[in-house]
Amino acid sequence: NTVKLWNLEGSEIATLKHQNMVAIVVFSPDGKTVATASWDKTAKLWNLKGSEIAALKHKDAVTNVVFSPDGR
């Protein structure tokens, strides 16, 4: 139900939370945004500090998410 972000020195930066199992985590091409997809029927966008930017709700579990090459 959680995703942990760590810096290269091994320190935890953020914990990203969903209400159910997380299926996939993807970084945007510019490395500034994280997308997560979950069995809780949401895909979420996060900044690198762990703040939720958007939650996209679906009728079923979300098992995949991708960014287009231009990051949109």
All heavy atoms as TSV, in Angstrom:
chain	resi	resn	atom	element	x	y	z
A	1	ASN	N	N	0.803	-1.206	0.000
A	1	ASN	CA	C	0.000	0.000	0.000
A	1	ASN	C	C	0.844	1.268	0.000
A	1	ASN	O	O	0.297	2.355	-0.038
A	1	ASN	CB	C	-0.924	0.021	1.212
A	1	ASN	CG	C	-1.880	-1.139	1.257
A	1	ASN	OD1	O	-1.882	-2.011	0.387
A	1	ASN	ND2	N	-2.699	-1.181	2.273
A	2	THR	N	N	2.156	1.107	0.090
A	2	THR	CA	C	3.030	2.282	0.141
A	2	THR	C	C	4.186	2.148	-0.834
A	2	THR	O	O	4.600	1.059	-1.208
A	2	THR	CB	C	3.621	2.502	1.549
A	2	THR	OG1	O	4.397	1.374	1.906
A	2	THR	CG2	C	2.545	2.738	2.575
A	3	VAL	N	N	4.696	3.304	-1.212
A	3	VAL	CA	C	5.906	3.410	-2.029
A	3	VAL	C	C	6.846	4.297	-1.235
A	3	VAL	O	O	6.447	5.328	-0.710
A	3	VAL	CB	C	5.603	4.063	-3.397
A	3	VAL	CG1	C	6.879	4.332	-4.156
A	3	VAL	CG2	C	4.648	3.207	-4.206
A	4	LYS	N	N	8.092	3.900	-1.134
A	4	LYS	CA	C	9.092	4.703	-0.433
A	4	LYS	C	C	10.069	5.258	-1.458
A	4	LYS	O	O	10.543	4.535	-2.332
A	4	LYS	CB	C	9.848	3.846	0.580
A	4	LYS	CG	C	8.945	3.246	1.639
A	4	LYS	CD	C	9.174	3.902	2.939
A	4	LYS	CE	C	8.332	3.206	4.005
A	4	LYS	NZ	N	8.177	4.057	5.150
A	5	LEU	N	N	10.364	6.533	-1.338
A	5	LEU	CA	C	11.387	7.180	-2.168
A	5	LEU	C	C	12.624	7.411	-1.313
A	5	LEU	O	O	12.513	7.882	-0.175
A	5	LEU	CB	C	10.886	8.524	-2.705
A	5	LEU	CG	C	9.672	8.502	-3.630
A	5	LEU	CD1	C	9.317	9.924	-4.053
A	5	LEU	CD2	C	9.934	7.635	-4.846
A	6	TRP	N	N	13.782	7.088	-1.864
A	6	TRP	CA	C	15.045	7.226	-1.158
A	6	TRP	C	C	15.998	8.048	-2.018
A	6	TRP	O	O	15.976	7.963	-3.237
A	6	TRP	CB	C	15.667	5.843	-0.924
A	6	TRP	CG	C	14.775	4.898	-0.211
A	6	TRP	CD1	C	13.750	4.171	-0.742
A	6	TRP	CD2	C	14.807	4.567	1.169
A	6	TRP	NE1	N	13.149	3.418	0.220
A	6	TRP	CE2	C	13.782	3.633	1.412
A	6	TRP	CE3	C	15.599	4.962	2.234
A	6	TRP	CZ2	C	13.534	3.095	2.670
A	6	TRP	CZ3	C	15.361	4.427	3.480
A	6	TRP	CH2	C	14.332	3.509	3.688
A	7	ASN	N	N	16.883	8.807	-1.388
A	7	ASN	CA	C	17.913	9.494	-2.157
A	7	ASN	C	C	19.102	8.551	-2.352
A	7	ASN	O	O	19.122	7.441	-1.805
A	7	ASN	CB	C	18.317	10.822	-1.504
A	7	ASN	CG	C	18.983	10.649	-0.166
A	7	ASN	OD1	O	19.508	9.591	0.186
A	7	ASN	ND2	N	18.963	11.717	0.628
A	8	LEU	N	N	20.084	8.978	-3.107
A	8	LEU	CA	C	21.229	8.118	-3.416
A	8	LEU	C	C	22.119	7.845	-2.214
A	8	LEU	O	O	22.908	6.912	-2.232
A	8	LEU	CB	C	22.049	8.735	-4.554
A	8	LEU	CG	C	21.328	8.814	-5.896
A	8	LEU	CD1	C	22.197	9.523	-6.925
A	8	LEU	CD2	C	20.937	7.435	-6.384
A	9	GLU	N	N	21.979	8.642	-1.155
A	9	GLU	CA	C	22.746	8.417	0.065
A	9	GLU	C	C	22.062	7.412	1.002
A	9	GLU	O	O	22.609	7.058	2.036
A	9	GLU	CB	C	22.972	9.742	0.812
A	9	GLU	CG	C	23.938	10.689	0.117
A	9	GLU	CD	C	23.295	11.407	-1.063
A	9	GLU	OE1	O	22.113	11.782	-0.985
A	9	GLU	OE2	O	23.989	11.593	-2.077
A	10	GLY	N	N	20.851	6.980	0.649
A	10	GLY	CA	C	20.137	5.993	1.448
A	10	GLY	C	C	19.164	6.557	2.464
A	10	GLY	O	O	18.645	5.822	3.301
A	11	SER	N	N	18.910	7.845	2.386
A	11	SER	CA	C	17.942	8.460	3.297
A	11	SER	C	C	16.556	8.472	2.657
A	11	SER	O	O	16.416	8.782	1.470
A	11	SER	CB	C	18.339	9.901	3.625
A	11	SER	OG	O	19.580	9.926	4.293
A	12	GLU	N	N	15.552	8.152	3.460
A	12	GLU	CA	C	14.182	8.171	2.951
A	12	GLU	C	C	13.728	9.601	2.709
A	12	GLU	O	O	13.895	10.466	3.564
A	12	GLU	CB	C	13.241	7.493	3.946
A	12	GLU	CG	C	11.827	7.376	3.438
A	12	GLU	CD	C	10.911	6.666	4.408
A	12	GLU	OE1	O	11.377	5.776	5.150
A	12	GLU	OE2	O	9.719	7.010	4.426
A	13	ILE	N	N	13.147	9.834	1.549
A	13	ILE	CA	C	12.648	11.156	1.187
A	13	ILE	C	C	11.152	11.265	1.470
A	13	ILE	O	O	10.684	12.263	2.003
A	13	ILE	CB	C	12.890	11.437	-0.317
A	13	ILE	CG1	C	14.366	11.440	-0.631
A	13	ILE	CG2	C	12.239	12.749	-0.743
A	13	ILE	CD1	C	14.674	11.472	-2.108
A	14	ALA	N	N	10.407	10.227	1.082
A	14	ALA	CA	C	8.947	10.310	1.196
A	14	ALA	C	C	8.325	8.925	1.189
A	14	ALA	O	O	8.907	7.963	0.673
A	14	ALA	CB	C	8.379	11.134	0.051
A	15	THR	N	N	7.104	8.861	1.729
A	15	THR	CA	C	6.273	7.668	1.646
A	15	THR	C	C	4.990	8.064	0.926
A	15	THR	O	O	4.309	9.003	1.333
A	15	THR	CB	C	5.934	7.126	3.045
A	15	THR	OG1	O	7.152	6.776	3.706
A	15	THR	CG2	C	5.053	5.895	2.956
A	16	LEU	N	N	4.696	7.361	-0.152
A	16	LEU	CA	C	3.503	7.623	-0.957
A	16	LEU	C	C	2.474	6.553	-0.620
A	16	LEU	O	O	2.783	5.359	-0.693
A	16	LEU	CB	C	3.853	7.578	-2.442
A	16	LEU	CG	C	5.145	8.288	-2.863
A	16	LEU	CD1	C	5.379	8.129	-4.357
A	16	LEU	CD2	C	5.103	9.751	-2.463
A	17	LYS	N	N	1.257	6.953	-0.262
A	17	LYS	CA	C	0.285	5.992	0.244
A	17	LYS	C	C	-0.932	5.820	-0.654
A	17	LYS	O	O	-1.462	6.793	-1.189
A	17	LYS	CB	C	-0.184	6.411	1.636
A	17	LYS	CG	C	0.920	6.366	2.658
A	17	LYS	CD	C	0.410	6.658	4.038
A	17	LYS	CE	C	1.555	6.563	5.042
A	17	LYS	NZ	N	1.094	6.673	6.409
A	18	HIS	N	N	-1.334	4.563	-0.776
A	18	HIS	CA	C	-2.589	4.168	-1.418
A	18	HIS	C	C	-3.394	3.371	-0.407
A	18	HIS	O	O	-2.878	2.969	0.640
A	18	HIS	CB	C	-2.309	3.283	-2.650
A	18	HIS	CG	C	-1.969	4.044	-3.892
A	18	HIS	ND1	N	-2.930	4.469	-4.775
A	18	HIS	CD2	C	-0.783	4.435	-4.402
A	18	HIS	CE1	C	-2.336	5.095	-5.793
A	18	HIS	NE2	N	-1.034	5.091	-5.589
A	19	GLN	N	N	-4.646	3.096	-0.733
A	19	GLN	CA	C	-5.522	2.321	0.147
A	19	GLN	C	C	-5.426	0.817	-0.096
A	19	GLN	O	O	-6.015	0.031	0.644
A	19	GLN	CB	C	-6.977	2.772	-0.028
A	19	GLN	CG	C	-7.200	4.208	0.391
A	19	GLN	CD	C	-6.872	4.438	1.853
A	19	GLN	OE1	O	-7.314	3.700	2.719
A	19	GLN	NE2	N	-6.080	5.460	2.120
A	20	ASN	N	N	-4.698	0.411	-1.139
A	20	ASN	CA	C	-4.551	-1.002	-1.473
A	20	ASN	C	C	-3.193	-1.194	-2.137
A	20	ASN	O	O	-2.429	-0.250	-2.277
A	20	ASN	CB	C	-5.699	-1.448	-2.396
A	20	ASN	CG	C	-5.999	-2.930	-2.317
A	20	ASN	OD1	O	-5.104	-3.744	-2.151
A	20	ASN	ND2	N	-7.277	-3.275	-2.433
A	21	MET	N	N	-2.922	-2.397	-2.575
A	21	MET	CA	C	-1.627	-2.750	-3.160
A	21	MET	C	C	-1.275	-1.844	-4.354
A	21	MET	O	O	-2.119	-1.543	-5.191
A	21	MET	CB	C	-1.669	-4.206	-3.618
A	21	MET	CG	C	-0.374	-4.701	-4.197
A	21	MET	SD	S	-0.417	-6.467	-4.601
A	21	MET	CE	C	-1.651	-6.512	-5.871
A	22	VAL	N	N	-0.026	-1.423	-4.401
A	22	VAL	CA	C	0.489	-0.624	-5.510
A	22	VAL	C	C	0.995	-1.578	-6.583
A	22	VAL	O	O	1.782	-2.483	-6.314
A	22	VAL	CB	C	1.618	0.322	-5.048
A	22	VAL	CG1	C	2.213	1.077	-6.217
A	22	VAL	CG2	C	1.091	1.286	-3.987
A	23	ALA	N	N	0.533	-1.372	-7.808
A	23	ALA	CA	C	0.887	-2.262	-8.914
A	23	ALA	C	C	2.149	-1.822	-9.646
A	23	ALA	O	O	2.923	-2.659	-10.105
A	23	ALA	CB	C	-0.278	-2.359	-9.910
A	24	ILE	N	N	2.361	-0.506	-9.766
A	24	ILE	CA	C	3.499	-0.012	-10.547
A	24	ILE	C	C	3.853	1.412	-10.106
A	24	ILE	O	O	2.998	2.156	-9.643
A	24	ILE	CB	C	3.195	-0.055	-12.062
A	24	ILE	CG1	C	4.463	0.190	-12.881
A	24	ILE	CG2	C	2.078	0.884	-12.435
A	24	ILE	CD1	C	4.308	-0.145	-14.357
A	25	VAL	N	N	5.128	1.735	-10.260
A	25	VAL	CA	C	5.648	3.075	-9.973
A	25	VAL	C	C	6.500	3.491	-11.167
A	25	VAL	O	O	7.338	2.716	-11.629
A	25	VAL	CB	C	6.525	3.080	-8.701
A	25	VAL	CG1	C	7.080	4.471	-8.432
A	25	VAL	CG2	C	5.741	2.550	-7.512
A	26	VAL	N	N	6.295	4.728	-11.657
A	26	VAL	CA	C	7.028	5.212	-12.831
A	26	VAL	C	C	7.462	6.654	-12.588
A	26	VAL	O	O	6.671	7.461	-12.095
A	26	VAL	CB	C	6.140	5.147	-14.099
A	26	VAL	CG1	C	6.888	5.637	-15.319
A	26	VAL	CG2	C	5.617	3.757	-14.336
A	27	PHE	N	N	8.705	6.966	-12.941
A	27	PHE	CA	C	9.182	8.344	-12.900
A	27	PHE	C	C	8.946	9.010	-14.247
A	27	PHE	O	O	9.104	8.377	-15.294
A	27	PHE	CB	C	10.686	8.396	-12.590
A	27	PHE	CG	C	11.003	8.177	-11.140
A	27	PHE	CD1	C	11.175	6.900	-10.632
A	27	PHE	CD2	C	11.123	9.256	-10.280
A	27	PHE	CE1	C	11.458	6.695	-9.300
A	27	PHE	CE2	C	11.413	9.067	-8.933
A	27	PHE	CZ	C	11.577	7.780	-8.447
A	28	SER	N	N	8.592	10.289	-14.219
A	28	SER	CA	C	8.429	11.056	-15.454
A	28	SER	C	C	9.780	11.187	-16.144
A	28	SER	O	O	10.828	11.043	-15.504
A	28	SER	CB	C	7.859	12.438	-15.145
A	28	SER	OG	O	8.750	13.182	-14.342
A	29	PRO	N	N	9.794	11.480	-17.456
A	29	PRO	CA	C	11.066	11.620	-18.176
A	29	PRO	C	C	12.009	12.662	-17.576
A	29	PRO	O	O	13.225	12.482	-17.612
A	29	PRO	CB	C	10.636	12.013	-19.585
A	29	PRO	CG	C	9.281	11.401	-19.741
A	29	PRO	CD	C	8.652	11.550	-18.368
A	30	ASP	N	N	11.464	13.727	-16.989
A	30	ASP	CA	C	12.337	14.738	-16.389
A	30	ASP	C	C	12.728	14.399	-14.952
A	30	ASP	O	O	13.493	15.118	-14.320
A	30	ASP	CB	C	11.698	16.129	-16.455
A	30	ASP	CG	C	10.447	16.271	-15.603
A	30	ASP	OD1	O	10.068	15.322	-14.871
A	30	ASP	OD2	O	9.820	17.356	-15.683
A	31	GLY	N	N	12.182	13.295	-14.404
A	31	GLY	CA	C	12.537	12.843	-13.066
A	31	GLY	C	C	11.932	13.649	-11.934
A	31	GLY	O	O	12.292	13.462	-10.777
A	32	LYS	N	N	10.976	14.531	-12.232
A	32	LYS	CA	C	10.407	15.406	-11.207
A	32	LYS	C	C	9.051	14.953	-10.680
A	32	LYS	O	O	8.563	15.494	-9.691
A	32	LYS	CB	C	10.281	16.824	-11.752
A	32	LYS	CG	C	11.628	17.459	-12.064
A	32	LYS	CD	C	11.457	18.856	-12.583
A	32	LYS	CE	C	12.811	19.472	-12.908
A	32	LYS	NZ	N	12.675	20.833	-13.449
A	33	THR	N	N	8.446	13.985	-11.343
A	33	THR	CA	C	7.116	13.517	-10.955
A	33	THR	C	C	7.120	11.995	-10.913
A	33	THR	O	O	7.774	11.343	-11.713
A	33	THR	CB	C	6.056	14.005	-11.971
A	33	THR	OG1	O	6.147	15.424	-12.090
A	33	THR	CG2	C	4.648	13.637	-11.542
A	34	VAL	N	N	6.371	11.454	-9.956
A	34	VAL	CA	C	6.217	10.010	-9.821
A	34	VAL	C	C	4.744	9.679	-10.060
A	34	VAL	O	O	3.853	10.369	-9.536
A	34	VAL	CB	C	6.630	9.528	-8.415
A	34	VAL	CG1	C	6.421	8.039	-8.264
A	34	VAL	CG2	C	8.078	9.902	-8.141
A	35	ALA	N	N	4.483	8.650	-10.845
A	35	ALA	CA	C	3.122	8.151	-11.054
A	35	ALA	C	C	3.030	6.769	-10.416
A	35	ALA	O	O	3.939	5.954	-10.546
A	35	ALA	CB	C	2.793	8.065	-12.534
A	36	THR	N	N	1.930	6.531	-9.705
A	36	THR	CA	C	1.682	5.224	-9.108
A	36	THR	C	C	0.304	4.746	-9.541
A	36	THR	O	O	-0.603	5.543	-9.772
A	36	THR	CB	C	1.734	5.298	-7.562
A	36	THR	OG1	O	0.788	6.263	-7.093
A	36	THR	CG2	C	3.121	5.645	-7.071
A	37	ALA	N	N	0.153	3.434	-9.668
A	37	ALA	CA	C	-1.136	2.830	-9.991
A	37	ALA	C	C	-1.410	1.763	-8.945
A	37	ALA	O	O	-0.503	1.062	-8.508
A	37	ALA	CB	C	-1.106	2.217	-11.383
A	38	SER	N	N	-2.687	1.649	-8.551
A	38	SER	CA	C	-3.008	0.789	-7.423
A	38	SER	C	C	-4.298	0.006	-7.640
A	38	SER	O	O	-5.165	0.393	-8.422
A	38	SER	CB	C	-3.142	1.650	-6.166
A	38	SER	OG	O	-3.634	0.912	-5.082
A	39	TRP	N	N	-4.409	-1.059	-6.863
A	39	TRP	CA	C	-5.628	-1.859	-6.824
A	39	TRP	C	C	-6.743	-1.106	-6.115
A	39	TRP	O	O	-7.886	-1.569	-6.077
A	39	TRP	CB	C	-5.351	-3.205	-6.149
A	39	TRP	CG	C	-4.541	-4.091	-7.037
A	39	TRP	CD1	C	-3.176	-4.125	-7.150
A	39	TRP	CD2	C	-5.034	-5.037	-7.973
A	39	TRP	NE1	N	-2.797	-5.039	-8.086
A	39	TRP	CE2	C	-3.922	-5.624	-8.608
A	39	TRP	CE3	C	-6.311	-5.458	-8.335
A	39	TRP	CZ2	C	-4.044	-6.590	-9.584
A	39	TRP	CZ3	C	-6.423	-6.431	-9.309
A	39	TRP	CH2	C	-5.300	-6.986	-9.924
A	40	ASP	N	N	-6.459	0.065	-5.548
A	40	ASP	CA	C	-7.516	0.870	-4.910
A	40	ASP	C	C	-8.305	1.692	-5.930
A	40	ASP	O	O	-9.075	2.575	-5.582
A	40	ASP	CB	C	-6.952	1.762	-3.805
A	40	ASP	CG	C	-6.034	2.867	-4.302
A	40	ASP	OD1	O	-5.880	3.059	-5.519
A	40	ASP	OD2	O	-5.443	3.561	-3.448
A	41	LYS	N	N	-8.089	1.403	-7.212
A	41	LYS	CA	C	-8.812	2.022	-8.335
A	41	LYS	C	C	-8.386	3.465	-8.589
A	41	LYS	O	O	-9.155	4.274	-9.079
A	41	LYS	CB	C	-10.329	1.948	-8.125
A	41	LYS	CG	C	-10.846	0.534	-7.957
A	41	LYS	CD	C	-12.331	0.511	-7.722
A	41	LYS	CE	C	-12.790	-0.919	-7.489
A	41	LYS	NZ	N	-14.230	-0.995	-7.202
A	42	THR	N	N	-7.127	3.782	-8.254
A	42	THR	CA	C	-6.603	5.115	-8.535
A	42	THR	C	C	-5.227	5.034	-9.181
A	42	THR	O	O	-4.466	4.101	-8.966
A	42	THR	CB	C	-6.474	5.987	-7.265
A	42	THR	OG1	O	-5.500	5.416	-6.401
A	42	THR	CG2	C	-7.796	6.177	-6.568
A	43	ALA	N	N	-4.948	6.053	-9.965
A	43	ALA	CA	C	-3.591	6.363	-10.406
A	43	ALA	C	C	-3.296	7.725	-9.781
A	43	ALA	O	O	-4.168	8.602	-9.771
A	43	ALA	CB	C	-3.496	6.433	-11.920
A	44	LYS	N	N	-2.106	7.885	-9.230
A	44	LYS	CA	C	-1.776	9.144	-8.563
A	44	LYS	C	C	-0.469	9.708	-9.109
A	44	LYS	O	O	0.436	8.970	-9.485
A	44	LYS	CB	C	-1.637	8.938	-7.052
A	44	LYS	CG	C	-2.950	8.568	-6.382
A	44	LYS	CD	C	-2.791	8.481	-4.868
A	44	LYS	CE	C	-4.113	8.157	-4.203
A	44	LYS	NZ	N	-3.991	8.182	-2.723
A	45	LEU	N	N	-0.408	11.033	-9.108
A	45	LEU	CA	C	0.809	11.756	-9.456
A	45	LEU	C	C	1.328	12.427	-8.199
A	45	LEU	O	O	0.548	12.992	-7.414
A	45	LEU	CB	C	0.527	12.810	-10.525
A	45	LEU	CG	C	0.042	12.276	-11.874
A	45	LEU	CD1	C	-0.313	13.449	-12.789
A	45	LEU	CD2	C	1.086	11.400	-12.519
A	46	TRP	N	N	2.649	12.367	-8.002
A	46	TRP	CA	C	3.297	12.886	-6.800
A	46	TRP	C	C	4.512	13.718	-7.187
A	46	TRP	O	O	5.178	13.431	-8.174
A	46	TRP	CB	C	3.809	11.733	-5.947
A	46	TRP	CG	C	2.849	10.635	-5.677
A	46	TRP	CD1	C	2.557	9.584	-6.498
A	46	TRP	CD2	C	2.062	10.454	-4.506
A	46	TRP	NE1	N	1.635	8.761	-5.901
A	46	TRP	CE2	C	1.323	9.270	-4.670
A	46	TRP	CE3	C	1.925	11.165	-3.316
A	46	TRP	CZ2	C	0.447	8.791	-3.703
A	46	TRP	CZ3	C	1.062	10.682	-2.359
A	46	TRP	CH2	C	0.329	9.515	-2.558
A	47	ASN	N	N	4.848	14.696	-6.352
A	47	ASN	CA	C	6.143	15.348	-6.533
A	47	ASN	C	C	7.172	14.577	-5.709
A	47	ASN	O	O	6.821	13.653	-4.963
A	47	ASN	CB	C	6.095	16.841	-6.165
A	47	ASN	CG	C	5.847	17.102	-4.695
A	47	ASN	OD1	O	6.136	16.284	-3.818
A	47	ASN	ND2	N	5.286	18.274	-4.403
A	48	LEU	N	N	8.421	14.919	-5.839
A	48	LEU	CA	C	9.488	14.167	-5.174
A	48	LEU	C	C	9.554	14.395	-3.669
A	48	LEU	O	O	10.288	13.694	-2.973
A	48	LEU	CB	C	10.837	14.469	-5.816
A	48	LEU	CG	C	10.973	14.012	-7.275
A	48	LEU	CD1	C	12.364	14.343	-7.799
A	48	LEU	CD2	C	10.673	12.534	-7.422
A	49	LYS	N	N	8.796	15.345	-3.155
A	49	LYS	CA	C	8.725	15.552	-1.707
A	49	LYS	C	C	7.622	14.703	-1.081
A	49	LYS	O	O	7.447	14.709	0.131
A	49	LYS	CB	C	8.505	17.021	-1.394
A	49	LYS	CG	C	9.693	17.890	-1.768
A	49	LYS	CD	C	9.451	19.326	-1.381
A	49	LYS	CE	C	10.662	20.170	-1.778
A	49	LYS	NZ	N	10.486	21.566	-1.388
A	50	GLY	N	N	6.860	13.993	-1.921
A	50	GLY	CA	C	5.808	13.115	-1.423
A	50	GLY	C	C	4.435	13.739	-1.372
A	50	GLY	O	O	3.500	13.130	-0.851
A	51	SER	N	N	4.275	14.933	-1.934
A	51	SER	CA	C	2.953	15.568	-1.974
A	51	SER	C	C	2.184	15.071	-3.191
A	51	SER	O	O	2.724	15.014	-4.305
A	51	SER	CB	C	3.088	17.083	-2.050
A	51	SER	OG	O	3.688	17.581	-0.881
A	52	GLU	N	N	0.930	14.727	-2.962
A	52	GLU	CA	C	0.073	14.254	-4.045
A	52	GLU	C	C	-0.325	15.431	-4.926
A	52	GLU	O	O	-0.825	16.434	-4.443
A	52	GLU	CB	C	-1.174	13.599	-3.446
A	52	GLU	CG	C	-2.055	12.925	-4.458
A	52	GLU	CD	C	-3.245	12.259	-3.800
A	52	GLU	OE1	O	-3.040	11.432	-2.887
A	52	GLU	OE2	O	-4.379	12.586	-4.187
A	53	ILE	N	N	-0.090	15.287	-6.226
A	53	ILE	CA	C	-0.447	16.320	-7.201
A	53	ILE	C	C	-1.865	16.085	-7.713
A	53	ILE	O	O	-2.645	17.016	-7.870
A	53	ILE	CB	C	0.549	16.327	-8.374
A	53	ILE	CG1	C	1.950	16.653	-7.876
A	53	ILE	CG2	C	0.101	17.299	-9.456
A	53	ILE	CD1	C	3.043	16.401	-8.902
A	54	ALA	N	N	-2.180	14.819	-8.008
A	54	ALA	CA	C	-3.501	14.478	-8.543
A	54	ALA	C	C	-3.805	13.018	-8.259
A	54	ALA	O	O	-2.900	12.184	-8.194
A	54	ALA	CB	C	-3.545	14.730	-10.041
A	55	ALA	N	N	-5.096	12.722	-8.106
A	55	ALA	CA	C	-5.570	11.342	-7.974
A	55	ALA	C	C	-6.613	11.125	-9.065
A	55	ALA	O	O	-7.601	11.858	-9.140
A	55	ALA	CB	C	-6.175	11.100	-6.604
A	56	LEU	N	N	-6.363	10.161	-9.914
A	56	LEU	CA	C	-7.255	9.853	-11.030
A	56	LEU	C	C	-8.010	8.581	-10.688
A	56	LEU	O	O	-7.408	7.518	-10.540
A	56	LEU	CB	C	-6.435	9.681	-12.312
A	56	LEU	CG	C	-5.446	10.823	-12.582
A	56	LEU	CD1	C	-4.488	10.445	-13.685
A	56	LEU	CD2	C	-6.180	12.100	-12.901
A	57	LYS	N	N	-9.319	8.674	-10.538
A	57	LYS	CA	C	-10.125	7.540	-10.103
A	57	LYS	C	C	-10.669	6.762	-11.296
A	57	LYS	O	O	-11.019	7.347	-12.321
A	57	LYS	CB	C	-11.258	8.026	-9.222
A	57	LYS	CG	C	-10.759	8.676	-7.952
A	57	LYS	CD	C	-11.880	9.160	-7.084
A	57	LYS	CE	C	-11.275	9.843	-5.854
A	57	LYS	NZ	N	-12.275	10.246	-4.909
A	58	HIS	N	N	-10.715	5.437	-11.127
A	58	HIS	CA	C	-11.204	4.535	-12.159
A	58	HIS	C	C	-12.245	3.591	-11.573
A	58	HIS	O	O	-12.397	3.498	-10.353
A	58	HIS	CB	C	-10.036	3.735	-12.751
A	58	HIS	CG	C	-9.037	4.609	-13.452
A	58	HIS	ND1	N	-9.163	4.980	-14.757
A	58	HIS	CD2	C	-7.906	5.203	-12.996
A	58	HIS	CE1	C	-8.143	5.767	-15.099
A	58	HIS	NE2	N	-7.361	5.914	-14.037
A	59	LYS	N	N	-12.933	2.855	-12.444
A	59	LYS	CA	C	-13.952	1.902	-11.989
A	59	LYS	C	C	-13.349	0.583	-11.521
A	59	LYS	O	O	-13.972	-0.154	-10.781
A	59	LYS	CB	C	-14.956	1.630	-13.110
A	59	LYS	CG	C	-15.807	2.829	-13.447
A	59	LYS	CD	C	-16.785	2.516	-14.553
A	59	LYS	CE	C	-17.590	3.760	-14.895
A	59	LYS	NZ	N	-18.531	3.513	-15.969
A	60	ASP	N	N	-12.147	0.259	-11.991
A	60	ASP	CA	C	-11.475	-0.988	-11.655
A	60	ASP	C	C	-10.055	-0.704	-11.173
A	60	ASP	O	O	-9.570	0.421	-11.268
A	60	ASP	CB	C	-11.430	-1.919	-12.881
A	60	ASP	CG	C	-12.801	-2.381	-13.308
A	60	ASP	OD1	O	-13.535	-2.925	-12.461
A	60	ASP	OD2	O	-13.149	-2.191	-14.489
A	61	ALA	N	N	-9.403	-1.744	-10.721
A	61	ALA	CA	C	-8.004	-1.622	-10.303
A	61	ALA	C	C	-7.166	-1.069	-11.453
A	61	ALA	O	O	-7.414	-1.378	-12.625
A	61	ALA	CB	C	-7.460	-2.978	-9.879
A	62	VAL	N	N	-6.194	-0.247	-11.116
A	62	VAL	CA	C	-5.272	0.301	-12.115
A	62	VAL	C	C	-3.958	-0.450	-11.965
A	62	VAL	O	O	-3.336	-0.422	-10.908
A	62	VAL	CB	C	-5.058	1.814	-11.916
A	62	VAL	CG1	C	-4.168	2.368	-13.019
A	62	VAL	CG2	C	-6.388	2.552	-11.868
A	63	THR	N	N	-3.544	-1.150	-13.023
A	63	THR	CA	C	-2.359	-1.995	-12.927
A	63	THR	C	C	-1.184	-1.507	-13.766
A	63	THR	O	O	-0.125	-2.116	-13.731
A	63	THR	CB	C	-2.698	-3.426	-13.330
A	63	THR	OG1	O	-3.207	-3.440	-14.662
A	63	THR	CG2	C	-3.731	-4.045	-12.377
A	64	ASN	N	N	-1.370	-0.403	-14.497
A	64	ASN	CA	C	-0.270	0.100	-15.297
A	64	ASN	C	C	-0.436	1.614	-15.482
A	64	ASN	O	O	-1.554	2.113	-15.512
A	64	ASN	CB	C	-0.208	-0.590	-16.663
A	64	ASN	CG	C	1.144	-0.442	-17.312
A	64	ASN	OD1	O	2.088	0.081	-16.719
A	64	ASN	ND2	N	1.261	-0.898	-18.537
A	65	VAL	N	N	0.669	2.298	-15.600
A	65	VAL	CA	C	0.681	3.729	-15.861
A	65	VAL	C	C	1.987	4.055	-16.566
A	65	VAL	O	O	3.022	3.437	-16.269
A	65	VAL	CB	C	0.497	4.549	-14.559
A	65	VAL	CG1	C	1.650	4.338	-13.609
A	65	VAL	CG2	C	0.284	6.003	-14.845
A	66	VAL	N	N	1.942	4.958	-17.532
A	66	VAL	CA	C	3.144	5.384	-18.258
A	66	VAL	C	C	3.074	6.882	-18.531
A	66	VAL	O	O	1.999	7.448	-18.553
A	66	VAL	CB	C	3.336	4.627	-19.595
A	66	VAL	CG1	C	3.550	3.149	-19.378
A	66	VAL	CG2	C	2.184	4.868	-20.530
A	67	PHE	N	N	4.232	7.467	-18.719
A	67	PHE	CA	C	4.317	8.841	-19.192
A	67	PHE	C	C	4.639	8.818	-20.680
A	67	PHE	O	O	5.381	7.947	-21.142
A	67	PHE	CB	C	5.461	9.591	-18.483
A	67	PHE	CG	C	5.127	10.026	-17.086
A	67	PHE	CD1	C	5.492	9.255	-16.000
A	67	PHE	CD2	C	4.466	11.240	-16.860
A	67	PHE	CE1	C	5.202	9.661	-14.710
A	67	PHE	CE2	C	4.178	11.653	-15.572
A	67	PHE	CZ	C	4.544	10.864	-14.503
A	68	SER	N	N	4.108	9.766	-21.410
A	68	SER	CA	C	4.520	9.902	-22.807
A	68	SER	C	C	5.958	10.418	-22.823
A	68	SER	O	O	6.431	10.969	-21.829
A	68	SER	CB	C	3.582	10.872	-23.541
A	68	SER	OG	O	3.667	12.158	-22.981
A	69	PRO	N	N	6.657	10.256	-23.929
A	69	PRO	CA	C	8.067	10.692	-23.977
A	69	PRO	C	C	8.274	12.170	-23.631
A	69	PRO	O	O	9.303	12.536	-23.090
A	69	PRO	CB	C	8.486	10.409	-25.416
A	69	PRO	CG	C	7.599	9.272	-25.830
A	69	PRO	CD	C	6.285	9.546	-25.152
A	70	ASP	N	N	7.267	13.018	-23.910
A	70	ASP	CA	C	7.420	14.439	-23.584
A	70	ASP	C	C	6.964	14.752	-22.150
A	70	ASP	O	O	6.942	15.904	-21.740
A	70	ASP	CB	C	6.686	15.316	-24.592
A	70	ASP	CG	C	5.178	15.154	-24.557
A	70	ASP	OD1	O	4.655	14.378	-23.733
A	70	ASP	OD2	O	4.507	15.818	-25.365
A	71	GLY	N	N	6.584	13.720	-21.378
A	71	GLY	CA	C	6.242	13.896	-19.979
A	71	GLY	C	C	4.818	14.289	-19.708
A	71	GLY	O	O	4.436	14.549	-18.581
A	72	ARG	N	N	3.991	14.347	-20.722
A	72	ARG	CA	C	2.602	14.744	-20.519
A	72	ARG	C	C	1.729	13.537	-20.383
A	72	ARG	O	O	0.587	13.566	-20.196
A	72	ARG	CB	C	2.130	15.611	-21.685
A	72	ARG	CG	C	2.917	16.882	-21.745
A	72	ARG	CD	C	2.505	17.696	-22.929
A	72	ARG	NE	N	3.264	18.925	-22.937
A	72	ARG	CZ	C	2.768	20.072	-23.319
A	72	ARG	NH1	N	1.536	20.150	-23.733
A	72	ARG	NH2	N	3.508	21.143	-23.298
